[in-house]
Amino acid sequence: MKGRVAVLPAYGGKFELREYPVPDPEPGAILVKLTRAGVCGSDLHIWRGEMKEIYGSPPRDLTFGHEMCGRVERLGAGVSVDSAGQPLREGDRVTFLYFFPCGRCPVCLRDEMGSCPRKARANRVAGTAPYFNNAYGDYYYLRPGGFIFHIPDEVSDDVATPANCALAQVLYGLTRAGLRQGDTAVIQGAGGLGLNAVAVARDMGADRIIVLDRVASRLELARAFGADHALSLADLTTRERRIQAVMDLTGGFGADVVADFVGYPDVVPEGLKMLRGGAVISRSGPSLRATCSPTTRRPSSVATRDWSPRPITRRGRSRRRSPSSGGTARASRSSGSSRTSSRWPRSATRSRRPTGCGAAAMACASPALRSRWRAERTDASRSVDRPGRRRRGASAEARAGPCYDA
């Protein structure tokens, strides 16, 4: 039996359909017959040749795509359940993870597998066994140990396909940022990630959602997704006016969470000035470290570096690190001792809500299960609060990178 794979022989050119033999799954592996594949903004950047430093110039017969879902075609020996422990059979509708953490390193053992330094991805060169390594083909070969989840009957393929891309990133970023019920969230950018963020923030209980974008049609979509205020950059042409607009809408206090889905460095200091006291910055790419002056709200130091996923706590404040494909840092506007104190309890630094590898499961979970996860997250958040101390604010800057302006 053979199957087709879409191959890109030259940047900006047409795809060629090539046939390759469909492999039998080895023990622990799963062969999935794909029913949907999505086009992520990063896929467009690859096709245009804007990521040659990664994929080479010229390309080597590229295959790519990572938004997908399908049905189990064949199960390898020893596979009987999905990653949530539910029975798995041939013909079941599934979604799955497209990268492979090692599962053994200290990062993975902290349940932060998206940040695994040893994680691998399937080969993108056409003709490399097992041939069906990406979304643009008839099949996908999920190697042993890959994460896979059932898709409920009430969730369509069109909804499930991007669950392990934009939706998973947003779920992870806002959860790590500590968005809570009743918070005010500012979403910078209303592209694919930003619109998902609006819907997720509303589902997580945000009381007020403010969206900023330049494109009128995106702002209309943001309102349809649940935004309370959609601010146009065409009207608010300067950084100062945008910051003041957010302050006016929040009674002068600023937002609890600012999530940047634009991906440009200049947006970061603007987002910091929209915050109330304290900040968490979460990026899908390189991490950002920032501290702010207590009076001016200006970033007093900004430096990009690679963070390890281990959380750090300071006296009276904390900094967190690295979501699924980047890092987080908690930035404080207040000055004070920088001595490292003892680490907070495990529940204070990690949410029990499924994130990263389990984000697709969160997207497809039953309402009852989602309610239980939310309740557990609330309990964990309460353990962080200290009597007599005002809860710290948060800024999630989950960077879309090439996905934003595709």
Backbone torsions as a table, in degrees:
resi	resn	phi	psi	omega
1	MET	NA	140.0	179.6
2	LYS	-122.3	157.7	177.1
3	GLY	-137.0	163.4	-176.3
4	ARG	-99.9	149.4	175.6
5	VAL	-134.9	134.9	175.8
6	ALA	-83.1	125.0	-174.6
7	VAL	-120.2	134.5	177.1
8	LEU	-103.2	104.8	-178.5
9	PRO	-81.1	-21.8	-178.2
10	ALA	-148.7	140.0	179.9
11	TYR	-58.7	135.3	179.4
12	GLY	76.6	2.3	-176.8
13	GLY	-97.2	-168.2	179.9
14	LYS	-88.9	150.3	174.9
15	PHE	-78.3	146.3	173.1
16	GLU	-110.4	138.4	175.9
17	LEU	-92.9	119.6	-179.7
18	ARG	-121.2	148.9	-178.7
19	GLU	-103.4	140.2	178.2
20	TYR	-137.7	154.2	178.8
21	PRO	-67.3	136.7	179.1
22	VAL	-81.5	120.6	-175.6
23	PRO	-80.3	152.9	168.4
24	ASP	-79.0	135.3	-177.5
25	PRO	-67.8	136.0	174.7
26	GLU	-72.4	169.0	177.5
27	PRO	-54.9	129.0	-179.8
28	GLY	89.7	-11.4	-178.5
29	ALA	-95.4	166.7	-179.6
30	ILE	-138.5	133.7	173.2
31	LEU	-100.4	122.5	-177.7
32	VAL	-111.0	130.8	172.1
33	LYS	-89.3	116.0	-173.3
34	LEU	-74.4	138.8	177.4
35	THR	-114.0	-21.0	177.1
36	ARG	-146.2	148.8	171.7
37	ALA	-142.6	134.5	180.0
38	GLY	-102.6	160.2	177.2
39	VAL	-107.3	106.4	177.1
40	CYS	-79.9	157.1	176.8
41	GLY	-58.5	-34.0	178.6
42	SER	-66.1	-31.2	176.2
43	ASP	-62.9	-38.6	177.3
44	LEU	-65.5	-38.5	178.2
45	HIS	-65.3	-38.5	176.3
46	ILE	-62.4	-47.6	-177.8
47	TRP	-61.0	-37.2	-179.6
48	ARG	-74.2	-14.0	-177.8
49	GLY	86.4	23.7	-177.4
50	GLU	-92.1	5.0	178.0
51	MET	-130.3	43.2	-176.4
52	LYS	-65.6	-27.1	-179.5
53	GLU	-65.3	-20.2	178.5
54	ILE	-98.1	-43.1	-170.6
55	TYR	-103.0	-3.8	174.9
56	GLY	93.3	157.7	177.6
57	SER	-138.3	112.2	-0.9
58	PRO	-76.3	169.7	180.0
59	PRO	-69.7	158.2	178.7
60	ARG	-106.1	70.2	178.9
61	ASP	48.5	69.3	-173.1
62	LEU	-75.2	143.0	163.4
63	THR	-122.4	138.7	-179.5
64	PHE	-155.1	-168.9	-172.6
65	GLY	106.1	135.7	-177.2
66	HIS	-137.8	-5.3	175.5
67	GLU	-94.6	116.1	-173.1
68	MET	-165.0	161.8	169.3
69	CYS	-154.6	170.0	-178.3
70	GLY	-175.7	-159.2	178.7
71	ARG	-122.4	145.8	178.8
72	VAL	-64.7	120.6	177.3
73	GLU	-90.3	-47.8	178.5
74	ARG	-146.0	146.3	176.7
75	LEU	-109.2	133.1	173.8
76	GLY	-72.6	161.2	-179.5
77	ALA	-56.9	136.1	177.0
78	GLY	91.8	-5.0	179.6
79	VAL	-98.0	119.4	179.2
80	SER	-135.7	-13.5	-179.9
81	VAL	-135.9	159.7	175.0
82	ASP	-86.0	-173.5	-175.0
83	SER	-72.0	-12.3	174.9
84	ALA	-97.1	4.4	178.9
85	GLY	85.3	8.5	179.2
86	GLN	-85.4	144.4	179.8
87	PRO	-56.3	138.3	-177.5
88	LEU	-122.9	128.4	-178.1
89	ARG	-133.8	162.7	175.6
90	GLU	-63.3	135.9	-177.9
91	GLY	97.6	-12.4	179.7
92	ASP	-69.2	142.3	174.8
93	ARG	-78.8	132.8	-173.4
94	VAL	-142.1	155.3	165.0
95	THR	-124.8	159.1	-169.9
96	PHE	-156.4	164.6	-179.8
97	LEU	-84.2	139.6	-176.0
98	TYR	-103.1	7.2	169.5
99	PHE	-130.6	165.6	-166.7
100	PHE	-130.4	97.0	174.9
101	PRO	-69.7	158.4	-176.4
102	CYS	-72.6	-30.5	179.7
103	GLY	78.5	3.4	-174.8
104	ARG	-126.2	-22.3	-175.4
105	CYS	-73.7	166.3	-179.8
106	PRO	-57.4	-32.0	179.5
107	VAL	-67.7	-47.1	179.1
108	CYS	-63.9	-37.9	-178.8
109	LEU	-69.0	-14.8	172.3
110	ARG	-91.2	10.7	-179.7
111	ASP	62.9	35.9	176.1
112	GLU	-121.8	55.4	-171.0
113	MET	-67.4	-23.6	176.4
114	GLY	-63.9	-20.8	-179.8
115	SER	-100.9	9.8	-178.4
116	CYS	-56.2	123.1	179.6
117	PRO	-70.4	-12.7	-179.3
118	ARG	-107.1	7.7	-175.3
119	LYS	-63.8	145.8	-177.4
120	ALA	-119.4	158.9	173.3
121	ARG	-126.5	158.4	-178.6
122	ALA	-64.4	151.9	179.7
123	ASN	-64.7	139.5	-177.8
124	ARG	-103.7	5.9	179.6
125	VAL	-92.6	123.8	-178.4
126	ALA	-59.0	142.7	178.2
127	GLY	88.8	1.7	177.9
128	THR	-89.7	122.4	180.0
129	ALA	-60.8	142.1	7.8
130	PRO	-87.4	23.9	169.3
131	TYR	76.6	-44.2	-174.7
132	PHE	-101.3	80.4	-169.0
133	ASN	-108.7	-5.8	-175.1
134	ASN	-143.7	-176.8	-168.3
135	ALA	-77.4	-26.5	-172.3
136	TYR	-91.6	74.9	179.4
137	GLY	-168.3	177.0	-179.8
138	ASP	-76.3	-27.7	-174.9
139	TYR	-135.3	165.1	170.7
140	TYR	-135.6	132.0	-180.0
141	TYR	-99.3	107.6	179.5
142	LEU	-89.6	113.0	-175.0
143	ARG	-67.1	161.9	-179.3
144	PRO	-55.7	138.1	179.8
145	GLY	87.3	-3.2	179.5
146	GLY	-68.5	149.6	-179.9
147	PHE	-83.6	132.5	-177.7
148	ILE	-144.8	143.0	-175.7
149	PHE	-138.1	145.8	173.1
150	HIS	-64.7	147.9	169.7
151	ILE	-105.4	121.2	179.0
152	PRO	-61.1	154.9	-177.6
153	ASP	-60.4	-32.3	-176.4
154	GLU	-78.3	-6.5	178.0
155	VAL	-100.5	118.6	-177.4
156	SER	-74.9	163.3	176.3
157	ASP	-61.5	-37.2	-179.2
158	ASP	-63.4	-33.9	178.5
159	VAL	-79.3	-39.4	-175.1
160	ALA	-74.1	-26.9	-173.0
161	THR	-57.5	-49.1	-179.0
162	PRO	-86.6	8.7	-174.9
163	ALA	-62.3	-33.6	-178.0
164	ASN	-93.0	16.2	175.5
165	CYS	-122.6	-97.4	-174.9
166	ALA	-60.7	-46.9	-177.1
167	LEU	-64.1	-42.2	179.7
168	ALA	-63.3	-41.7	179.5
169	GLN	-62.1	-43.9	-177.6
170	VAL	-67.3	-44.2	177.4
171	LEU	-57.7	-45.1	-178.7
172	TYR	-66.1	-48.2	-175.6
173	GLY	-62.8	-47.4	-178.1
174	LEU	-70.3	-32.2	176.8
175	THR	-67.7	-45.4	178.6
176	ARG	-65.4	-31.9	178.9
177	ALA	-71.7	-16.7	177.3
178	GLY	84.8	27.5	176.8
179	LEU	-59.1	129.5	-175.5
180	ARG	-123.6	165.7	177.1
181	GLN	-60.9	132.4	-179.6
182	GLY	90.9	-4.9	-179.3
183	ASP	-73.4	160.3	169.7
184	THR	-102.1	127.5	-178.4
185	ALA	-118.1	135.5	173.1
186	VAL	-109.3	125.5	179.3
187	ILE	-109.4	114.4	178.1
188	GLN	-93.4	109.2	-179.0
189	GLY	101.1	124.6	-177.8
190	ALA	-115.5	42.8	171.8
191	GLY	-81.9	-156.1	-177.7
192	GLY	-58.9	-47.1	178.8
193	LEU	-67.5	-42.8	-178.1
194	GLY	-62.5	-40.7	178.6
195	LEU	-66.8	-40.2	174.1
196	ASN	-60.8	-38.5	-179.2
197	ALA	-64.5	-37.9	178.4
198	VAL	-61.2	-47.7	-178.4
199	ALA	-65.3	-41.6	-179.0
200	VAL	-68.5	-41.8	178.5
201	ALA	-60.7	-39.9	177.7
202	ARG	-65.0	-41.4	179.4
203	ASP	-66.2	-31.2	-179.5
204	MET	-80.4	-4.6	174.1
205	GLY	101.4	13.8	177.2
206	ALA	-57.7	135.6	-178.3
207	ASP	-82.8	-35.5	-178.6
208	ARG	-137.8	128.0	-180.0
209	ILE	-121.5	121.7	-179.0
210	ILE	-114.7	127.0	-177.4
211	VAL	-118.0	138.1	175.6
212	LEU	-121.5	133.0	176.1
213	ASP	-162.2	165.6	-179.5
214	ARG	-95.0	-22.8	-172.0
215	VAL	-94.8	122.7	-175.3
216	ALA	-61.5	-40.3	-178.1
217	SER	-65.4	-34.2	177.4
218	ARG	-68.4	-38.4	179.0
219	LEU	-65.4	-35.8	176.0
220	GLU	-64.8	-41.3	176.1
221	LEU	-63.5	-38.4	179.3
222	ALA	-60.7	-40.9	176.9
223	ARG	-63.2	-41.0	179.9
224	ALA	-65.9	-29.6	179.8
225	PHE	-81.3	-9.7	175.5
226	GLY	124.8	7.2	179.7
227	ALA	-70.3	140.0	176.5
228	ASP	-84.2	-35.2	-178.7
229	HIS	-135.5	129.7	177.7
230	ALA	-118.7	107.9	-174.6
231	LEU	-100.9	128.4	-177.0
232	SER	-93.7	132.4	175.5
233	LEU	-69.9	-17.0	175.4
234	ALA	-69.4	-28.7	177.3
235	ASP	-91.1	-39.4	179.6
236	LEU	-101.5	85.2	-167.5
237	THR	-82.4	-13.8	-179.3
238	THR	-118.7	158.1	178.6
239	ARG	-60.6	-41.3	-178.0
240	GLU	-62.4	-40.4	-179.9
241	ARG	-67.3	-37.3	179.4
242	ARG	-68.1	-42.4	178.1
243	ILE	-62.6	-43.8	-179.6
244	GLN	-64.8	-36.9	178.5
245	ALA	-61.5	-41.3	177.8
246	VAL	-66.4	-42.2	178.5
247	MET	-62.3	-39.6	179.0
248	ASP	-63.6	-38.3	-178.5
249	LEU	-75.4	-16.2	-178.9
250	THR	-111.9	18.8	178.4
251	GLY	66.7	23.4	179.0
252	GLY	86.2	-1.6	-176.8
253	PHE	-88.9	-30.1	-174.3
254	GLY	95.5	171.7	-175.3
255	ALA	-86.7	155.0	173.6
256	ASP	-76.8	-35.0	-178.1
257	VAL	-137.4	131.1	170.6
258	VAL	-118.3	121.4	-178.4
259	ALA	-114.3	116.8	-178.3
260	ASP	-97.4	115.5	176.4
261	PHE	-117.0	27.8	177.7
262	VAL	-92.4	-49.3	176.9
263	GLY	95.5	10.9	177.7
264	TYR	-108.2	137.8	-175.8
265	PRO	-57.2	-34.1	-176.2
266	ASP	-63.7	-20.3	-177.8
267	VAL	-75.4	-25.2	-173.7
268	VAL	-63.5	-54.5	179.4
269	PRO	-62.7	-30.7	175.4
270	GLU	-63.8	-42.7	178.2
271	GLY	-64.9	-37.6	178.7
272	LEU	-60.7	-36.4	-178.3
273	LYS	-75.7	-12.3	176.9
274	MET	-87.0	-4.4	-173.8
275	LEU	-87.9	154.8	162.4
276	ARG	-84.4	-173.4	-172.1
277	GLY	-55.0	124.8	177.9
278	GLY	92.9	156.0	-176.7
279	ALA	-159.2	148.1	168.3
280	VAL	-125.3	127.0	-179.5
281	ILE	-114.3	120.4	-176.2
282	SER	-118.6	126.3	-176.5
283	ARG	-124.0	145.1	175.9
284	SER	-79.4	-17.6	179.6
285	GLY	-113.0	-135.4	-179.9
286	PRO	-60.6	149.7	-177.9
287	SER	-81.3	157.8	178.3
288	LEU	-123.2	131.7	176.1
289	ARG	-110.2	129.4	-177.0
290	ALA	-147.7	144.1	168.7
291	THR	-129.8	154.8	-175.3
292	CYS	-124.6	147.2	174.9
293	SER	-67.8	142.2	-177.0
294	PRO	-70.9	-15.0	-176.2
295	THR	-109.1	-35.8	-173.5
296	THR	-99.2	-15.9	-174.7
297	ARG	64.6	8.1	178.9
298	ARG	-80.4	143.1	176.0
299	PRO	-63.1	122.6	-179.9
300	SER	-84.8	-20.5	174.7
301	SER	-158.3	133.3	178.2
302	VAL	-133.3	124.6	179.9
303	ALA	-144.4	137.5	178.6
304	THR	-95.5	134.7	178.4
305	ARG	-157.8	169.5	175.1
306	ASP	-91.7	124.3	179.2
307	TRP	-96.4	144.2	164.6
308	SER	-77.7	158.2	-175.7
309	PRO	-74.8	-5.6	-174.3
310	ARG	-72.0	123.9	178.8
311	PRO	-65.4	150.1	174.6
312	ILE	-122.0	140.7	175.6
313	THR	-118.7	141.7	174.4
314	ARG	-113.2	167.6	176.9
315	ARG	-63.8	109.9	176.2
316	GLY	85.2	0.9	179.2
317	ARG	-158.9	168.0	-179.9
318	SER	-140.0	157.4	171.6
319	ARG	-127.0	132.2	180.0
320	ARG	-112.8	162.2	-172.2
321	ARG	-133.2	149.2	159.5
322	SER	49.7	96.7	165.7
323	PRO	-80.6	-153.0	-167.3
324	SER	-54.9	-40.6	-178.6
325	SER	-137.5	27.7	179.0
326	GLY	-160.9	-140.8	-177.7
327	GLY	-143.3	162.1	173.8
328	THR	-126.3	150.3	176.9
329	ALA	-141.6	138.4	176.8
330	ARG	-95.1	121.5	-176.8
331	ALA	-108.3	129.8	-177.1
332	SER	-109.7	139.9	176.1
333	ARG	-84.0	-18.5	-176.3
334	SER	-88.0	141.0	177.3
335	SER	-86.1	167.8	179.4
336	GLY	156.7	-168.4	-176.9
337	SER	-64.1	139.1	177.1
338	SER	-105.5	13.6	179.0
339	ARG	-67.5	141.0	180.0
340	THR	-79.3	128.4	178.0
341	SER	-103.9	-179.1	-179.6
342	SER	-65.0	150.9	-177.1
343	ARG	-69.9	144.8	177.7
344	TRP	-68.3	166.2	176.3
345	PRO	-58.2	155.8	-177.0
346	ARG	-54.0	-39.0	-178.8
347	SER	-67.8	-20.2	-178.9
348	ALA	-80.9	-23.0	-176.6
349	THR	-108.4	-9.5	-179.1
350	ARG	-139.4	134.1	176.3
351	SER	-84.2	146.0	176.9
352	ARG	-86.6	-3.6	177.6
353	ARG	-72.9	137.1	-177.7
354	PRO	-59.0	126.8	178.9
355	THR	-136.3	171.2	178.1
356	GLY	61.0	-113.9	-177.2
357	CYS	-62.8	-27.9	-179.0
358	GLY	-93.9	6.6	-176.1
359	ALA	-66.6	-34.3	177.4
360	ALA	-64.5	-35.2	176.2
361	ALA	-64.9	-38.0	178.0
362	MET	-62.4	-40.9	-177.6
363	ALA	-65.2	-32.2	-174.8
364	CYS	-104.6	8.0	-175.5
365	ALA	-73.8	159.9	176.4
366	SER	-71.6	156.3	178.8
367	PRO	-56.1	-38.9	-179.5
368	ALA	-63.9	-41.7	179.9
369	LEU	-68.1	-38.3	177.9
370	ARG	-63.6	-39.7	178.8
371	SER	-63.8	-39.9	178.7
372	ARG	-64.4	-42.2	177.8
373	TRP	-62.0	-41.4	179.5
374	ARG	-64.1	-39.6	179.0
375	ALA	-63.9	-41.6	178.9
376	GLU	-64.7	-38.0	179.6
377	ARG	-65.9	-39.2	178.4
378	THR	-62.9	-42.7	177.7
379	ASP	-60.8	-41.4	179.5
380	ALA	-65.7	-38.2	-179.7
381	SER	-65.4	-38.7	-178.8
382	ARG	-63.5	-31.5	-179.5
383	SER	-68.7	-16.8	180.0
384	VAL	-81.6	-37.6	-176.1
385	ASP	-61.3	142.5	179.6
386	ARG	-115.8	138.5	-178.9
387	PRO	-56.4	134.9	176.6
388	GLY	80.5	1.1	-178.9
389	ARG	-114.1	133.0	177.5
390	ARG	-70.8	137.8	-177.7
391	ARG	-64.8	137.8	-179.8
392	ARG	-70.2	149.2	176.1
393	GLY	-84.8	-178.7	-176.9
394	ALA	-150.4	147.1	172.4
395	SER	-129.2	117.3	178.1
396	ALA	-100.0	118.9	178.6
397	GLU	-114.2	78.6	-177.9
398	ALA	-87.5	98.6	-167.6
399	ARG	-74.2	129.9	-179.3
400	ALA	-80.7	-23.7	-178.0
401	GLY	59.7	-133.7	-176.0
402	PRO	-66.9	-13.3	-177.2
403	CYS	-71.2	-21.3	-167.3
404	TYR	-72.6	-48.6	-169.7
405	ASP	-108.8	25.3	-178.9
406	ALA	-69.7	NA	NA
